[in-house]
Amino acid sequence: MPVHTPPPWRLPERQVTPESAWLDRRRFVASLGLGALGLAGCEGRPAGQPLETAPKTATSGLYPAKRNPAYAVDRPLTEARVAATYNNFYEFGTDKSAVWRRVGDFAIRPWTVTFGGLCRNPGPVRFEDLVRRMALEERVYRFRCVEAWAMVVPWSGFPLADLVALADPAPEARWVRFVTAHVPRQMPGAAEQAWFPWPYHEALALAEARNPLAFVATGIYGRELPKQHGAPLRLVVPWKYGFKNIKSVVRVDFVAKPPRTFWNSLAPDEYDLAGNVDPRVPHPRWSQATERMIGTGERRPTLLYNGYGDQVAGLYRG
């Protein structure tokens, strides 16, 4: 009888912390009067900053950005502190409730984004120069993880189409490949899980990247993006599962053919290349028919394309 040996990155279900247990832990800490700050020293290393006390930078004055009322949703915002302390960012470990405490060593200044591949404006761009030339706005989006949890977040940033236009892709470009920073000395999860094919890499079809919904986030909840959310800039593609929303981007390449992506290469049976939210297609280990809102535990029906079908369904016809 063949023996199935799971890959080292796949957590067995018994090791996944139930949301109820995570919520109980938060309530217990709150009862002690500690809040998020009381957890800062648990790792024995510099902790990430709670959102409201993040240090000021040369671009902090750009926030809050004006909210665009065209991007409203049918549910309340997730509490900022809940969103800031529940993060999937494997470069800092697999425990979502611990990521924010492990990002303190991660240096996000200076920062550059480099354009490459099939584009007319290749080369590096300083983050400060990039963000200052863009018209920042705030958009409230639903966010849906492939793990079936969800939140509602007010992101600040600019359309991904504007970033694409700055690079000016060549006519033969059909896809955009994104790459995350890879600094194992500053990213304990990357060092602990050296078998992963780092750096993290993702991709969108160029038509998807140019869709008006696709967004480059540089802020959240009216402030600059904190490290646990993917500072200084990340993608927000709200009709796709969270693994497509790559964080801490350092490189953007334009290519002619579909490139390999991180999770699709590791587990194509669980993470397809498109990554579109679809309640009709179950994950091999759980249903996608419903989602649970972090912070409240409320269960909601999962919406096709995360509720953004009117804006994106046309991308996939035929």
C-alpha positions as CSV (number, residue, x, y, z in Angstrom):
1,M,0.0,0.0,0.0
2,P,1.6,3.4,-1.0
3,V,2.4,5.8,1.8
4,H,1.5,9.4,1.3
5,T,4.0,11.8,2.8
6,P,2.6,15.4,2.9
7,P,4.9,18.3,2.0
8,P,6.5,20.1,4.9
9,W,4.5,23.3,4.3
10,R,1.1,21.7,4.6
11,L,-0.3,22.1,8.1
12,P,-2.5,19.2,9.3
13,E,-6.0,20.3,10.4
14,R,-5.2,19.6,14.1
15,Q,-2.5,22.3,14.0
16,V,-4.8,25.0,12.6
17,T,-5.9,27.3,15.4
18,P,-9.7,27.4,15.6
19,E,-11.0,30.9,15.3
20,S,-13.0,30.5,18.5
21,A,-9.7,29.7,20.4
22,W,-8.0,32.8,18.9
23,L,-11.0,35.0,19.8
24,D,-10.9,33.6,23.4
25,R,-7.2,34.4,23.6
26,R,-7.9,38.0,22.6
27,R,-10.7,38.3,25.2
28,F,-8.4,36.9,27.9
29,V,-5.6,39.3,27.1
30,A,-8.1,42.2,27.0
31,S,-9.4,41.2,30.4
32,L,-5.9,41.7,31.7
33,G,-5.9,45.2,30.4
34,L,-2.9,44.5,28.1
35,G,-4.4,44.7,24.6
36,A,-2.1,44.3,21.6
37,L,0.7,46.2,23.3
38,G,0.9,43.6,26.1
39,L,1.9,40.9,23.6
40,A,4.8,42.8,22.1
41,G,7.6,41.1,24.0
42,C,6.4,37.5,23.7
43,E,8.7,36.6,20.8
44,G,11.9,38.0,22.4
45,R,12.5,40.2,19.4
46,P,11.4,43.7,18.2
47,A,7.6,43.7,17.7
48,G,5.6,45.2,14.9
49,Q,3.8,48.4,15.8
50,P,0.0,48.5,16.4
51,L,-1.5,50.5,13.6
52,E,-2.2,53.7,15.6
53,T,1.4,54.0,16.9
54,A,3.3,53.1,13.7
55,P,6.3,55.5,13.3
56,K,6.0,58.5,11.0
57,T,7.8,58.5,7.6
58,A,8.4,61.0,4.8
59,T,5.1,60.0,3.2
60,S,2.9,59.7,6.4
61,G,1.4,63.1,5.6
62,L,-0.3,61.7,2.5
63,Y,-2.9,60.0,4.7
64,P,-5.7,59.8,5.3
65,A,-6.7,59.7,1.6
66,K,-10.1,60.8,0.5
67,R,-12.6,57.9,0.4
68,N,-14.0,57.1,-3.1
69,P,-17.7,56.5,-2.5
70,A,-18.0,54.3,-5.6
71,Y,-16.4,51.4,-3.7
72,A,-18.9,50.8,-0.9
73,V,-19.8,47.4,0.5
74,D,-22.8,45.8,2.1
75,R,-21.2,45.0,5.5
76,P,-19.4,46.9,8.3
77,L,-15.7,47.4,8.5
78,T,-13.5,44.9,10.3
79,E,-12.0,46.5,13.5
80,A,-8.6,47.9,12.6
81,R,-6.8,46.1,15.5
82,V,-8.4,42.8,14.5
83,A,-7.2,43.1,11.0
84,A,-3.7,44.2,12.2
85,T,-3.2,41.1,14.4
86,Y,-4.5,38.4,12.0
87,N,-2.3,38.2,8.9
88,N,-1.2,35.6,6.4
89,F,2.4,36.5,5.7
90,Y,4.4,33.2,5.6
91,E,7.7,35.1,5.4
92,F,7.0,35.8,9.1
93,G,5.6,32.4,10.0
94,T,2.4,30.4,9.7
95,D,0.7,31.6,12.9
96,K,-1.6,34.4,11.7
97,S,-2.0,35.8,15.2
98,A,1.8,36.1,15.6
99,V,2.9,37.7,12.3
100,W,2.5,41.3,13.6
101,R,4.8,40.5,16.5
102,R,7.5,39.1,14.2
103,V,7.9,42.0,11.7
104,G,9.9,44.4,13.8
105,D,13.3,43.7,12.1
106,F,11.9,44.1,8.6
107,A,13.3,47.2,7.0
108,I,10.9,49.0,4.6
109,R,13.0,52.1,4.0
110,P,14.7,52.7,1.7
111,W,12.5,50.8,-0.8
112,T,12.5,50.5,-4.5
113,V,10.2,48.8,-7.0
114,T,11.9,47.6,-10.2
115,F,10.2,47.2,-13.6
116,G,11.5,44.6,-15.9
117,G,10.7,42.3,-18.8
118,L,8.6,43.4,-21.8
119,C,8.2,47.1,-20.9
120,R,9.5,50.4,-22.2
121,N,10.4,51.9,-18.9
122,P,12.5,49.3,-17.1
123,G,14.5,50.0,-14.0
124,P,14.0,50.9,-10.3
125,V,11.6,53.5,-8.9
126,R,12.0,54.8,-5.3
127,F,8.8,54.1,-3.3
128,E,8.6,57.8,-2.2
129,D,8.8,59.0,-5.8
130,L,6.2,56.5,-6.9
131,V,3.6,57.2,-4.2
132,R,3.9,61.0,-4.5
133,R,3.2,60.9,-8.2
134,M,0.0,58.9,-7.8
135,A,-3.4,60.3,-6.9
136,L,-4.1,58.4,-3.6
137,E,-7.7,57.5,-2.6
138,E,-9.4,55.2,-0.1
139,R,-11.5,52.3,-1.2
140,V,-13.5,49.9,1.0
141,Y,-13.2,46.4,-0.3
142,R,-14.3,42.9,0.8
143,F,-11.3,40.6,1.3
144,R,-11.7,36.8,1.1
145,C,-9.0,34.3,2.0
146,V,-8.9,30.9,0.4
147,E,-9.0,29.5,4.0
148,A,-12.6,30.8,4.2
149,W,-12.2,33.7,6.5
150,A,-13.0,37.3,5.4
151,M,-12.8,40.9,6.4
152,V,-13.8,44.4,5.1
153,V,-11.0,46.8,4.9
154,P,-10.5,50.5,3.9
155,W,-7.3,50.5,1.8
156,S,-5.5,53.6,0.6
157,G,-3.5,53.6,-2.6
158,F,-4.0,53.9,-6.4
159,P,-5.2,51.8,-9.3
160,L,-2.8,49.1,-10.4
161,A,-3.5,50.3,-14.0
162,D,-1.5,53.5,-13.1
163,L,1.5,51.4,-12.1
164,V,1.2,49.4,-15.3
165,A,1.0,52.6,-17.4
166,L,4.2,53.9,-15.7
167,A,6.1,50.8,-16.8
168,D,4.5,51.1,-20.3
169,P,4.4,47.4,-21.3
170,A,5.3,46.3,-24.8
171,P,2.5,45.1,-27.1
172,E,3.6,41.5,-26.7
173,A,3.2,41.6,-22.9
174,R,0.2,39.6,-21.7
175,W,1.0,38.9,-18.0
176,V,2.4,40.8,-15.0
177,R,4.6,38.9,-12.6
178,F,5.1,40.3,-9.1
179,V,7.8,39.4,-6.6
180,T,8.0,40.0,-2.8
181,A,11.1,41.0,-0.9
182,H,13.2,38.1,0.4
183,V,15.4,39.0,3.3
184,P,15.7,35.9,5.5
185,R,17.7,37.7,8.2
186,Q,14.7,40.0,8.7
187,M,12.0,37.5,7.9
188,P,12.0,34.7,10.5
189,G,9.4,32.6,8.6
190,A,11.4,32.6,5.5
191,A,14.5,31.4,7.4
192,E,12.5,28.7,9.3
193,Q,10.9,27.4,6.1
194,A,13.8,27.5,3.7
195,W,12.3,24.7,1.6
196,F,9.7,27.1,0.1
197,P,10.5,28.5,-3.4
198,W,11.2,32.0,-2.1
199,P,10.9,34.8,-3.0
200,Y,7.1,34.8,-3.0
201,H,5.8,35.4,-6.6
202,E,2.4,35.9,-8.1
203,A,0.9,37.0,-11.4
204,L,-2.1,38.5,-13.1
205,A,-3.1,38.6,-16.7
206,L,-2.4,42.1,-18.0
207,A,-6.1,42.6,-18.6
208,E,-6.8,41.8,-15.0
209,A,-4.1,44.2,-13.8
210,R,-5.7,46.9,-15.9
211,N,-9.2,46.3,-14.5
212,P,-10.3,49.4,-12.5
213,L,-10.8,47.3,-9.3
214,A,-7.2,46.1,-9.1
215,F,-5.4,48.3,-6.6
216,V,-2.0,49.0,-5.2
217,A,-2.4,49.6,-1.4
218,T,0.1,51.8,0.4
219,G,-2.2,52.5,3.4
220,I,-5.0,51.1,5.5
221,Y,-7.5,52.6,8.0
222,G,-6.4,56.1,7.1
223,R,-2.7,55.5,7.8
224,E,0.4,54.2,6.0
225,L,0.4,50.4,5.6
226,P,2.0,48.6,8.5
227,K,4.5,45.8,7.9
228,Q,2.2,42.9,8.7
229,H,-0.2,44.1,6.0
230,G,2.6,44.1,3.4
231,A,4.3,47.5,3.7
232,P,5.2,49.6,1.9
233,L,3.0,48.5,-1.0
234,R,1.0,45.4,-1.9
235,L,-1.7,44.3,-4.3
236,V,-5.4,44.3,-3.5
237,V,-7.4,42.3,-6.1
238,P,-10.7,42.0,-4.3
239,W,-12.4,39.4,-6.6
240,K,-9.5,36.9,-6.0
241,Y,-8.5,34.9,-3.0
242,G,-6.0,36.5,-0.6
243,F,-3.0,34.5,-1.8
244,K,-3.1,36.5,-5.1
245,N,-2.8,39.8,-3.1
246,I,1.0,39.8,-2.9
247,K,2.7,41.8,-0.2
248,S,5.8,44.0,0.0
249,V,6.4,44.1,-3.7
250,V,9.9,44.8,-5.0
251,R,9.7,43.7,-8.6
252,V,7.1,43.9,-11.4
253,D,7.9,42.1,-14.7
254,F,5.9,42.0,-17.9
255,V,5.9,38.7,-19.8
256,A,4.3,37.1,-22.8
257,K,3.3,33.7,-21.3
258,P,1.6,32.8,-18.0
259,P,4.4,32.7,-15.4
260,R,4.8,30.2,-12.5
261,T,3.3,31.4,-9.2
262,F,4.2,30.4,-5.6
263,W,1.2,28.4,-4.4
264,N,0.1,27.2,-7.7
265,S,3.5,25.6,-8.2
266,L,3.5,24.0,-4.8
267,A,-0.1,22.7,-4.7
268,P,-2.0,23.2,-8.0
269,D,-4.8,21.0,-6.7
270,E,-5.5,23.6,-4.0
271,Y,-4.4,26.9,-5.6
272,D,-5.3,27.5,-9.2
273,L,-3.6,30.1,-11.3
274,A,-6.6,32.4,-11.5
275,G,-7.5,32.3,-7.8
276,N,-10.9,33.8,-8.4
277,V,-13.4,33.5,-5.5
278,D,-16.0,30.9,-6.4
279,P,-18.3,29.4,-3.8
280,R,-19.2,26.6,-6.3
281,V,-15.7,25.1,-6.3
282,P,-14.7,23.6,-3.0
283,H,-11.1,23.6,-1.7
284,P,-10.0,20.0,-1.5
285,R,-10.1,20.2,2.3
286,W,-13.1,22.5,2.9
287,S,-16.1,24.1,1.4
288,Q,-16.0,27.6,-0.1
289,A,-19.7,28.0,0.1
290,T,-19.5,30.3,3.2
291,E,-17.0,32.5,4.9
292,R,-16.5,33.7,8.5
293,M,-15.8,37.3,9.3
294,I,-12.7,37.7,11.5
295,G,-13.4,39.5,14.8
296,T,-17.1,38.6,14.9
297,G,-17.2,35.0,13.7
298,E,-20.3,35.8,11.6
299,R,-21.0,33.3,8.8
300,R,-21.9,34.7,5.4
301,P,-22.6,33.1,2.0
302,T,-19.5,33.4,-0.2
303,L,-20.3,35.5,-3.3
304,L,-19.1,34.6,-6.8
305,Y,-16.0,36.9,-7.5
306,N,-16.4,38.0,-3.9
307,G,-19.4,40.1,-5.0
308,Y,-17.5,41.9,-7.8
309,G,-19.0,40.0,-10.7
310,D,-20.5,43.0,-12.5
311,Q,-17.0,44.5,-12.8
312,V,-14.9,41.5,-13.6
313,A,-17.0,38.6,-15.0
314,G,-16.4,39.9,-18.6
315,L,-12.7,39.1,-18.1
316,Y,-13.4,35.4,-18.1
317,R,-16.1,34.9,-20.8
318,G,-14.8,32.5,-23.4
